[in-house]
Amino acid sequence: MRSVTAQTRRLMLLDTASLYFRAYFGVPESVKAPDGTPVNAVRGLLEFIDRLVKDHRPDDLVACMDADWRPQWRVDLIPSYKAHRVAALTETGPDEEEVPDTLSPQVPVIEEVLDALGIARVGVAGYEADDVIGTFTGRASGPVDIVTGDRDLYQLVDDEQGVRVLYPLKGVGTLQLTDEAWLREKYGVDGPGYADLALLRGDPSDGLPGVPGIGEKTAAKLLAEFGDLAGIMAAVEDPKAKLTPSQRKRLDESRPYIAVAPTVVKVAGDVPLPAVDPALPHAPRHPAALDELAARWGLGGSLNRLLTTLEA
């Protein structure tokens, strides 16, 4: 009797906002629809997806969305979280994020095009795309490629599970393939260790203060010496531990921040994901709707090249 080996499917997860922001700034705003509306982010994202599928051949692909780019449960713990990026406060939903005027109208178009193509698109109320990515990654049974320009997702890198981050250096044609060896060479930590390092170092772009006086190199040395955040804080209590008086004092004074920061910094792994079919489509799910979108927004060669790639 012939044995049957189950095929391991490769999952690609897109940090969609990260990619369409890069497309917006990387493709000239002179790329417009017939009515003169800029569609540089739309066409740029389609070209990104085309290149990613060609180069990496995923079996499954999910475009992960920010249903809430600044979840209240994170803000409750660290009020400065992404506060500098708030354009307007709202009482009934997520605060409005500061986004370029000509990018905002393109986001619904991107969503409509992905839906018409049949590319799975997932955003969950109360969670960021990072959390959606973290939950999909935790549930995956095979290798996972996470495509993002956000280094926060380095915390998910796991060689044993086959999880790596593809970080765009120039478009998506030149990607930094981030695995554990790369993380250790660059930062001296593994995936989970990167979350502790980011927490200690802080991140002005996300409004995370970090521990005063503990920069990236010091954080890496402390993690190498004491293993993880819990080990570092245990060392604060141990007078024999190899901490300078300044480090001990600053870590001790930062206890309120350190108590809540892990929940804010670490991606959630328990997002209630909807049931979706992540299989990469070979033909559009809604051809008529896609044709209408292509004509209205002048998607031209960008869409046609992606369709050809998907058919292949």
Secondary structure, 3 states (H helix, E strand, C coil): CCCCCCCCCCEEEEEHHHHHHHHHHHCCCCCECCCCCECHHHHHHHHHHHHHHHHHCCCEEEEECCCCCCCHHHHHHCCCCCHHHEEECCCCCCCEECCCCCCCCHHHHHHHHHHHHCCEEECCCCCCHHHHHHHHHHHCCCCEEEECCCHHHHHHCECCCCEEEEEEEECCCEEEEECHHHHHHHHCCCHHHHHHHHHHHCEHHHCECCCCCCCHHHHHHHHHHHCCHHHHHHHHHCCCCCCCHHHHHHHHHCHHHHHHHHHHHCCCCCCCCCCCCCECCCCCCCHHHHHHHHHHHCCHHHHHHHHHHHHC
